[in-house]
Amino acid sequence: MVTELLNDYQVILASQSPRRQHLLTELGIPFEILVNHDIEETYPEGLSKEEIPVYLAKIKARAAMPVISDKTLLITADTIVWLEGQVVNKPADHADAIRMLHSLSGNMHEVITGVCLTLPDKQHTFFASTFVYFCDLTESEISYYIDKWQPLDKAGAYGIQEWIGYIGIERIEGSYFNVMGLPVQRLYQELKSFLSV
């Protein structure tokens, strides 16, 4: 089991996302939280949609390297929403959130999470992808959700685990937890391989 493999390590999750923190807790992995607010989440032109979140997860790992000790396992992640050939970021404000949900309404988009596992002497990255299908949302549904849940901290301006997910998401293909920000089943398998080598 992964929990046994982690006995000798201090696990640090470098993320301020309460969803990632919750999901890692549910895996039964004890961890500490490191929040670094000084990371510029930009990436070079020409990266594929799968490479973007992996690149950003590696940037987050690099920023946290000064706290890595011999027995520290660092976990970093980044999630993007991909719609019609471009990244949909976190909304800048209320109006931007409304615009984003209008663009997702009645469409399929892809949620891609890149994860970076870092030990002092090695690093491993992977990504997971989920296709999300929204039904048509009304103006009042979009406004109600944004006013009540304030999803300004979420890529694409929504949380699948919130009201909008219950009423607006027709189906998904792939990991539900990936859409929340951390593909935990895949993470568990990758940790087993990474720590066993």
C-alpha positions as CSV (number, residue, x, y, z in Angstrom):
1,M,0.0,0.0,0.0
2,V,1.1,3.6,-0.7
3,T,0.6,4.6,2.9
4,E,3.3,2.0,3.9
5,L,5.7,3.2,1.2
6,L,5.2,6.8,2.5
7,N,6.1,5.9,6.1
8,D,9.7,7.3,5.8
9,Y,8.6,10.5,4.0
10,Q,7.2,13.8,4.9
11,V,4.6,14.5,2.2
12,I,4.1,18.2,1.2
13,L,1.3,19.3,-1.0
14,A,2.2,22.6,-2.6
15,S,-1.3,23.8,-3.3
16,Q,-3.7,26.3,-1.9
17,S,-6.7,24.4,-3.5
18,P,-9.0,23.2,-0.8
19,R,-10.3,20.5,-3.3
20,R,-6.8,19.0,-3.7
21,Q,-6.2,19.1,0.0
22,H,-9.6,17.3,0.6
23,L,-8.9,14.7,-2.1
24,L,-5.4,13.9,-0.8
25,T,-6.8,13.6,2.8
26,E,-9.4,11.1,1.5
27,L,-6.6,9.0,0.1
28,G,-5.4,8.5,3.6
29,I,-2.1,10.2,3.0
30,P,-0.8,12.4,5.9
31,F,0.6,15.7,4.4
32,E,1.5,19.2,5.1
33,I,0.5,22.2,3.0
34,L,2.9,24.6,1.4
35,V,1.5,27.7,-0.3
36,N,3.7,29.7,-2.6
37,H,1.9,32.9,-3.9
38,D,4.8,34.1,-6.0
39,I,4.5,31.6,-8.9
40,E,3.8,33.1,-12.3
41,E,1.6,30.6,-14.0
42,T,2.7,31.3,-17.6
43,Y,4.0,28.8,-20.1
44,P,5.9,28.9,-23.4
45,E,4.0,29.0,-26.8
46,G,3.7,25.8,-28.6
47,L,3.1,23.4,-25.8
48,S,0.3,20.8,-26.3
49,K,-2.8,20.9,-24.1
50,E,-1.4,18.0,-22.2
51,E,2.0,19.6,-21.7
52,I,0.7,22.9,-20.3
53,P,-0.5,21.6,-16.9
54,V,2.5,19.3,-16.6
55,Y,4.8,22.3,-17.2
56,L,3.0,24.4,-14.7
57,A,3.1,21.6,-12.1
58,K,6.9,21.4,-12.6
59,I,7.2,25.2,-12.2
60,K,5.3,24.9,-8.9
61,A,7.7,22.1,-7.8
62,R,10.7,24.1,-8.7
63,A,9.4,27.0,-6.6
64,A,9.0,24.7,-3.6
65,M,12.5,23.0,-3.9
66,P,14.1,25.0,-1.2
67,V,12.0,23.2,1.4
68,I,12.7,19.8,0.2
69,S,14.7,17.7,2.6
70,D,16.2,14.2,2.1
71,K,12.9,12.5,3.2
72,T,10.4,14.9,1.6
73,L,7.9,13.9,-1.2
74,L,6.5,17.0,-2.9
75,I,3.3,16.8,-4.8
76,T,2.3,19.7,-7.1
77,A,-0.5,19.9,-9.7
78,D,-2.2,22.2,-12.1
79,T,-5.5,21.8,-13.9
80,I,-6.6,23.5,-17.1
81,V,-9.9,23.6,-18.9
82,W,-9.5,23.2,-22.7
83,L,-12.4,24.4,-24.9
84,E,-12.3,24.8,-28.7
85,G,-8.5,24.8,-29.0
86,Q,-7.7,27.2,-26.1
87,V,-7.2,27.3,-22.4
88,V,-10.0,28.6,-20.2
89,N,-8.4,30.1,-17.1
90,K,-9.8,31.2,-13.8
91,P,-12.3,34.0,-14.3
92,A,-11.0,37.6,-13.7
93,D,-14.3,38.7,-12.3
94,H,-18.0,38.1,-12.1
95,A,-18.7,39.1,-15.7
96,D,-15.8,36.9,-16.9
97,A,-17.3,33.9,-15.0
98,I,-20.7,34.5,-16.7
99,R,-19.0,34.6,-20.1
100,M,-17.1,31.4,-19.4
101,L,-20.2,29.4,-18.3
102,H,-22.0,30.7,-21.4
103,S,-19.2,29.3,-23.5
104,L,-19.2,25.9,-21.7
105,S,-23.0,25.7,-21.9
106,G,-24.2,23.0,-24.4
107,N,-20.6,22.1,-25.2
108,M,-18.0,19.5,-24.4
109,H,-14.7,20.6,-22.9
110,E,-11.7,18.8,-21.6
111,V,-10.2,19.0,-18.1
112,I,-6.5,18.1,-18.0
113,T,-4.5,17.9,-14.7
114,G,-0.8,17.7,-14.7
115,V,0.9,16.2,-11.6
116,C,4.5,16.4,-10.5
117,L,6.0,14.1,-7.9
118,T,9.4,15.2,-6.6
119,L,12.0,13.6,-4.3
120,P,15.4,15.2,-3.7
121,D,17.0,12.9,-6.3
122,K,14.2,12.3,-8.9
123,Q,11.0,13.6,-10.4
124,H,8.1,12.1,-12.2
125,T,5.2,13.7,-14.0
126,F,1.9,12.5,-15.5
127,F,-1.4,13.9,-16.7
128,A,-5.0,12.8,-16.7
129,S,-7.8,14.0,-19.0
130,T,-11.5,14.0,-18.6
131,F,-14.2,15.1,-21.1
132,V,-17.1,17.0,-19.6
133,Y,-20.4,17.5,-21.3
134,F,-22.6,20.5,-20.2
135,C,-26.2,20.7,-21.1
136,D,-27.7,24.0,-22.1
137,L,-27.7,26.4,-19.2
138,T,-30.1,29.3,-18.8
139,E,-29.1,32.8,-18.0
140,S,-30.8,32.5,-14.6
141,E,-29.0,29.2,-13.8
142,I,-25.6,30.7,-14.6
143,S,-26.3,33.9,-12.6
144,Y,-27.7,31.9,-9.6
145,Y,-24.6,29.7,-9.5
146,I,-22.1,32.5,-9.8
147,D,-23.8,34.7,-7.2
148,K,-24.2,31.8,-4.7
149,W,-20.9,29.9,-5.2
150,Q,-18.5,32.6,-6.3
151,P,-16.4,30.2,-8.5
152,L,-13.6,32.8,-9.2
153,D,-10.9,30.4,-7.9
154,K,-11.7,27.7,-10.4
155,A,-10.6,27.2,-14.0
156,G,-13.6,27.4,-16.2
157,A,-15.6,29.2,-13.5
158,Y,-17.2,26.0,-12.1
159,G,-16.8,23.2,-9.6
160,I,-18.2,19.8,-10.7
161,Q,-19.0,19.0,-7.0
162,E,-21.1,22.1,-6.7
163,W,-24.7,22.9,-7.7
164,I,-23.8,23.6,-11.3
165,G,-22.4,20.1,-11.6
166,Y,-25.6,18.5,-10.3
167,I,-27.9,20.4,-12.7
168,G,-25.6,21.2,-15.6
169,I,-23.2,18.3,-16.3
170,E,-24.9,15.7,-18.6
171,R,-22.0,13.2,-18.4
172,I,-18.2,12.9,-18.2
173,E,-15.7,10.5,-19.8
174,G,-12.8,9.9,-17.4
175,S,-12.0,10.7,-13.8
176,Y,-14.6,12.8,-11.8
177,F,-11.9,13.6,-9.3
178,N,-9.6,14.9,-12.0
179,V,-12.3,17.6,-12.8
180,M,-12.1,18.5,-9.1
181,G,-8.3,19.1,-9.5
182,L,-6.5,15.8,-8.6
183,P,-6.9,12.4,-10.4
184,V,-6.5,10.5,-7.1
185,Q,-6.9,6.9,-8.4
186,R,-4.1,7.6,-11.0
187,L,-2.1,9.4,-8.4
188,Y,-2.3,6.4,-6.1
189,Q,-1.0,4.1,-8.9
190,E,1.7,6.5,-9.9
191,L,2.9,6.9,-6.3
192,K,3.2,3.1,-6.0
193,S,5.4,2.9,-9.0
194,F,7.4,6.1,-8.2
195,L,8.2,5.0,-4.6
196,S,8.9,1.4,-5.4
197,V,11.7,2.1,-7.9
